[in-house]
Amino acid sequence: MACIVSIVSVDSQRRIYLPKELDFKAKKAVIIRRGQTFVLIPIPEKITEIDVKTPTDELGRMVEEKAKRETRDAHRI
């Protein structure tokens, strides 16, 4: 996966404008703050529901750990 670095504009209402070369197609996203860093994760429009027996707090912890790993890996590129 190629690492694309872009400088974006933030307007007076704190809206962020993403450049077209980022090819961000999602209409919604999750923003995770890690210290002074923000991670933007697109939310797919079509979500497949599954029956999971794992408690939601445990799933949340698993997702957060995965996001941290992927963020660390992305910074190594």
N, CA, C and O of each residue as an XYZ file, in Angstrom:
308
protein
N       0.848     -1.171      0.000
C       0.000      0.000      0.000
C       0.897      1.238      0.000
O       1.790      1.374      0.836
N       0.645      2.126     -0.942
C       1.423      3.353     -1.033
C       0.961      4.350      0.019
O      -0.222      4.428      0.349
N       1.907      5.098      0.530
C       1.587      6.123      1.526
C       1.490      7.463      0.801
O       2.464      7.929      0.210
N       0.311      8.078      0.851
C       0.102      9.371      0.218
C      -0.002     10.413      1.316
O      -0.812     10.278      2.232
N       0.812     11.446      1.227
C       0.786     12.523      2.209
C       0.225     13.756      1.529
O       0.695     14.151      0.462
N      -0.774     14.360      2.142
C      -1.394     15.565      1.586
C      -1.589     16.588      2.695
O      -1.856     16.238      3.845
N      -1.454     17.840      2.333
C      -1.809     18.916      3.248
C      -3.230     19.314      2.903
O      -3.545     19.574      1.742
N      -4.099     19.362      3.925
C      -5.507     19.671      3.697
C      -5.855     21.008      4.331
O      -5.147     21.495      5.212
N      -6.945     21.588      3.877
C      -7.427     22.851      4.425
C      -8.515     22.581      5.455
O      -9.318     21.661      5.304
N      -8.527     23.392      6.497
C      -9.574     23.341      7.511
C     -10.198     24.732      7.535
O      -9.500     25.723      7.750
N     -11.524     24.808      7.315
C     -12.159     26.128      7.265
C     -12.559     26.604      8.655
O     -12.305     25.920      9.647
N     -13.178     27.765      8.728
C     -13.529     28.374     10.017
C     -14.554     27.553     10.803
O     -14.697     27.729     12.013
N     -15.268     26.654     10.114
C     -16.226     25.780     10.795
C     -15.626     24.401     11.072
O     -16.347     23.460     11.407
N     -14.313     24.288     10.933
C     -13.526     23.084     11.203
C     -13.816     21.944     10.237
O     -13.611     20.777     10.573
N     -14.293     22.272      9.040
C     -14.485     21.247      8.005
C     -13.151     21.010      7.308
O     -12.375     21.936      7.070
N     -12.913     19.757      6.994
C     -11.672     19.367      6.327
C     -12.001     19.006      4.888
O     -12.958     18.278      4.624
N     -11.206     19.517      3.962
C     -11.387     19.226      2.547
C     -10.268     18.294      2.100
O      -9.090     18.647      2.148
N     -10.662     17.084      1.658
C      -9.687     16.089      1.240
C      -9.415     16.222     -0.258
O     -10.353     16.354     -1.044
N      -8.152     16.190     -0.658
C      -7.818     16.274     -2.079
C      -8.339     15.055     -2.850
O      -8.463     13.967     -2.289
N      -8.640     15.245     -4.123
C      -9.170     14.157     -4.948
C      -8.210     12.977     -5.038
O      -8.646     11.831     -5.147
N      -6.906     13.245     -4.993
C      -5.944     12.144     -5.149
C      -5.998     11.147     -3.983
O      -5.449     10.051     -4.091
N      -6.647     11.508     -2.880
C      -6.808     10.566     -1.778
C      -7.880      9.528     -2.080
O      -7.928      8.487     -1.425
N      -8.737      9.791     -3.057
C      -9.759      8.846     -3.506
C     -10.610      8.334     -2.342
O     -10.828      7.131     -2.199
N     -11.081      9.259     -1.524
C     -11.905      8.932     -0.357
C     -13.358      8.970     -0.788
O     -13.890     10.046     -1.061
N     -14.023      7.798     -0.857
C     -15.371      7.725     -1.415
C     -16.475      7.610     -0.355
O     -17.653      7.733     -0.690
N     -16.127      7.384      0.888
C     -17.136      7.187      1.926
C     -17.867      8.487      2.238
O     -17.299      9.574      2.128
N     -19.130      8.364      2.628
C     -19.915      9.533      3.035
C     -19.802      9.786      4.533
O     -20.091     10.885      5.006
N     -19.377      8.760      5.283
C     -19.181      8.883      6.730
C     -17.848      8.243      7.100
O     -17.342      7.359      6.408
N     -17.298      8.720      8.216
C     -16.022      8.174      8.679
C     -15.951      8.282     10.194
O     -16.681      9.049     10.823
N     -15.061      7.501     10.750
C     -14.759      7.560     12.173
C     -13.420      8.275     12.304
O     -12.493      8.008     11.539
N     -13.319      9.179     13.268
C     -12.046      9.841     13.551
C     -11.597      9.401     14.934
O     -12.324      9.543     15.917
N     -10.388      8.867     14.990
C      -9.811      8.426     16.255
C      -8.659      9.364     16.589
O      -7.766      9.584     15.771
N      -8.689      9.912     17.793
C      -7.615     10.799     18.217
C      -6.620     10.003     19.046
O      -6.988      9.317     19.999
N      -5.348     10.108     18.662
C      -4.254      9.468     19.395
C      -3.221     10.545     19.674
O      -2.331     10.797     18.862
N      -3.351     11.180     20.840
C      -2.465     12.292     21.178
C      -2.753     13.457     20.244
O      -3.886     13.933     20.178
N      -1.743     13.919     19.524
C      -1.903     15.014     18.568
C      -2.220     14.508     17.160
O      -2.326     15.304     16.228
N      -2.372     13.191     16.999
C      -2.620     12.578     15.693
C      -4.085     12.168     15.575
O      -4.699     11.727     16.547
N      -4.637     12.322     14.367
C      -6.007     11.889     14.093
C      -5.972     10.837     12.987
O      -5.260     10.988     11.995
N      -6.745      9.779     13.170
C      -6.842      8.712     12.175
C      -8.258      8.737     11.616
O      -9.225      8.681     12.376
N      -8.390      8.822     10.294
C      -9.679      8.876      9.621
C      -9.962      7.514      8.994
O      -9.200      7.042      8.150
N     -11.063      6.885      9.411
C     -11.406      5.545      8.922
C     -12.770      5.614      8.229
O     -13.770      5.943      8.866
N     -12.815      5.304      6.926
C     -14.103      5.349      6.221
C     -15.061      4.271      6.719
O     -14.649      3.168      7.076
N     -16.350      4.616      6.735
C     -17.397      3.659      7.096
C     -18.087      3.236      5.803
O     -18.597      4.087      5.075
N     -18.113      1.939      5.506
C     -18.773      1.497      4.278
C     -20.274      1.787      4.314
O     -20.900      1.724      5.372
N     -20.846      2.105      3.147
C     -22.283      2.388      3.086
C     -23.106      1.137      3.373
O     -24.132      1.202      4.049
N     -22.654      0.011      2.859
C     -23.368     -1.240      3.093
C     -22.646     -2.003      4.198
O     -21.491     -2.399      4.047
N     -23.344     -2.198      5.301
C     -22.762     -2.894      6.437
C     -23.435     -4.255      6.562
O     -24.662     -4.354      6.573
N     -22.628     -5.292      6.654
C     -23.136     -6.649      6.809
C     -23.243     -6.966      8.294
O     -22.248     -6.921      9.018
N     -24.438     -7.283      8.740
C     -24.631     -7.629     10.140
C     -24.265     -9.090     10.354
O     -24.562     -9.956      9.531
N     -23.620     -9.334     11.470
C     -23.253    -10.699     11.831
C     -23.640    -10.931     13.294
O     -23.733     -9.986     14.077
N     -23.858    -12.174     13.644
C     -24.182    -12.531     15.015
C     -22.877    -12.868     15.733
O     -22.241    -13.881     15.443
N     -22.489    -12.009     16.670
C     -21.233    -12.193     17.388
C     -21.539    -12.401     18.865
O     -22.337    -11.673     19.456
N     -20.909    -13.381     19.437
C     -21.153    -13.680     20.840
C     -20.209    -12.913     21.774
O     -20.367    -12.954     22.994
N     -19.235    -12.220     21.196
C     -18.294    -11.445     21.994
C     -18.981    -10.169     22.490
O     -19.649     -9.494     21.706
N     -18.833     -9.825     23.774
C     -19.443     -8.600     24.303
C     -18.929     -7.357     23.566
O     -17.783     -7.320     23.120
N     -19.790     -6.343     23.445
C     -19.425     -5.147     22.674
C     -18.224     -4.414     23.255
O     -17.440     -3.847     22.494
N     -18.049     -4.404     24.579
C     -16.876     -3.723     25.143
C     -15.588     -4.427     24.734
O     -14.571     -3.775     24.501
N     -15.627     -5.752     24.647
C     -14.463     -6.512     24.188
C     -14.204     -6.246     22.710
O     -13.055     -6.075     22.304
N     -15.266     -6.210     21.899
C     -15.105     -5.892     20.477
C     -14.497     -4.503     20.311
O     -13.622     -4.304     19.468
N     -14.956     -3.542     21.112
C     -14.397     -2.190     21.054
C     -12.921     -2.174     21.362
O     -12.152     -1.477     20.699
N     -12.513     -2.941     22.369
C     -11.097     -3.022     22.718
C     -10.290     -3.646     21.576
O      -9.188     -3.192     21.268
N     -10.842     -4.684     20.954
C     -10.166     -5.346     19.839
C     -10.003     -4.394     18.655
O      -8.946     -4.359     18.025
N     -11.052     -3.622     18.353
C     -10.999     -2.668     17.241
C      -9.961     -1.585     17.526
O      -9.190     -1.212     16.641
N      -9.940     -1.085     18.751
C      -8.981     -0.042     19.111
C      -7.548     -0.552     18.985
O      -6.680      0.156     18.474
N      -7.297     -1.776     19.446
C      -5.955     -2.358     19.329
C      -5.556     -2.526     17.864
O      -4.415     -2.249     17.493
N      -6.496     -2.980     17.031
C      -6.197     -3.147     15.605
C      -5.898     -1.794     14.963
O      -4.968     -1.681     14.165
N      -6.672     -0.775     15.301
C      -6.434      0.573     14.758
C      -5.063      1.089     15.179
O      -4.363      1.710     14.379
N      -4.672      0.838     16.428
C      -3.355      1.265     16.912
C      -2.248      0.574     16.134
O      -1.279      1.216     15.729
N      -2.385     -0.751     15.918
C      -1.378     -1.497     15.153
C      -1.264     -0.965     13.741
O      -0.160     -0.752     13.240
N      -2.428     -0.744     13.081
C      -2.408     -0.266     11.702
C      -1.830      1.143     11.622
O      -1.145      1.474     10.654
N      -2.097      1.980     12.630
C      -1.542      3.323     12.659
C      -0.035      3.274     12.809
O       0.684      3.988     12.111
N       0.452      2.431     13.721
C       1.901      2.284     13.892
C       2.542      1.787     12.606
O       3.590      2.287     12.196
N       1.908      0.793     11.961
C       2.452      0.254     10.714
C       2.491      1.311      9.622
O       3.456      1.374      8.860
N       1.451      2.149      9.532
C       1.393      3.193      8.505
C       2.489      4.230      8.719
O       3.002      4.789      7.750
N       2.857      4.499      9.974
C       3.898      5.491     10.257
C       5.288      4.954      9.941
O       6.232      5.733      9.801
N       5.428      3.648      9.826
C       6.736      3.043      9.510
C       7.083      3.133      8.042
O       8.241      2.942      7.670
N       6.096      3.423      7.191
C       6.321      3.437      5.730
C       7.153      4.631      5.359
O       7.456      4.830      4.182
